[in-house]
Amino acid sequence: MTLSELLSLADDKDRVAFENRSISYMDTFGDPALREVIAQTYENACADDVFCFAGAEEALYLTMNLLPDAADHAAVVPPSHQAVETVAFAHWMRTRR
């Protein structure tokens, strides 16, 4: 599909939004408008509570590095993303010292 074919599927509002979008890196935690829309699907959440990732590996890496502490255990059942196992193992190795 060409870009012209894709844009022909858009309504006028979406086409204008796309044509005026700058090409640059996204915000670190995801597009603010997307985060706001996601937050609105929850009763007690705001956009600052929402993180958007480029894919599962990025989210798993952050989760497995931030959530577990030295006393936690991880049960990894294959098949799974490699980050679930390797990042959890690396975190465990760091906390054992």
C-alpha positions, 0 to 999 in steps of 0.5 A, a space after each residue: 500500500 502506498 502512502 497516498 492509498 493509505 491517506 485516501 482511507 482517512 477522513 478530512 480531520 485525520 488527513 489534516 492531522 497526519 499532514 501537519 504531524 512533524 516527523 521526529 522522535 516520540 515522547 519517551 512515555 508515548 504520545 500525550 494524546 494517546 495516553 490521555 485516551 487510554 487513561 479515559 478508559 479507567 475511572 481513576 487514571 490520568 495520562 501521567 499514569 499511562 506508559 506506551 511502548 514500541 513493543 512487548 520487549 521494551 515493556 518487559 525490560 522496564 517491568 522486569 527491571 523495576 518491579 521485582 526486588 531481591 526477595 521476589 521469584 519469577 516463574 517463566 513458562 516457555 514460550 515467552 519473550 526472552 526479556 522475561 527470562 534474561 532480564 529477570 535473571 540479570 536482576 536476580 544476579 545483581 541483587 544477590 551481591 
